[in-house]
Amino acid sequence: MKKVSIIIAAFVILTAFGTKDTISTSNHTKSSVIAKDDKQVLLDYFKETNKNLLQNVKGLSSEQLEFKAAPDKWSVAQCLEHIVLTEGYIFDMVEKLMGEPANPERREEIKITDEDLIKGMTDRSQKAQAPEEIQPSDKYTNAKEALQALEEQRAKIKKYIKSNAVEDMRNHVTDSPFGPIDAYQFTLFIAAHSARHTLQIEEIKADPGFPAK
């Protein structure tokens, strides 16, 4: 897929999960944003969301992975594939944004906080239809394959986070359906999206028809 298609798809992904009208924002100044800059916070959130995902799929049988509560609902396996696909698309968007000239003068335009973004993304009362580009195609036959792909992808993302200064990420601002956001928040979105679908997996497992094993 061409780079421009990836960028468009990433923007569509953001639109699918919310806009500035569906995700509440908190007014804050540039100084308050800087005060929250913490690379470890970002890395810890990736670690936390990854741990929660692993705990929810560990030991599931093929029947459990492929169970659907309804024909139009996703299975656990499909959720995993969607997470892998989406993280790849959004990370490409982050890299593109960081490759553009910094625009720190736009930082004061950002109205959504990191907390707003996480809260909005993990609000399962707000449903969304995933774009075709990140719809699961039943690529993975077992959880191990999907988790391996996710682990490899996450390793690249974590390496990228560690090699880039948070201040530099904050100084790269772009427009989104949420309003202006920075590269740090784009990266945070990746982990928050994983958390959202981990909650979806928990919902699948809680369905009365979910196989016992």
Helices and strands as residue ranges (DSSP letters): H 3-17, H 30-36, H 39-57, H 62-66, H 76-99, G 104-109, H 114-121, G 132-134, H 143-163, H 166-170, E 173-174, E 181-182, H 183-205
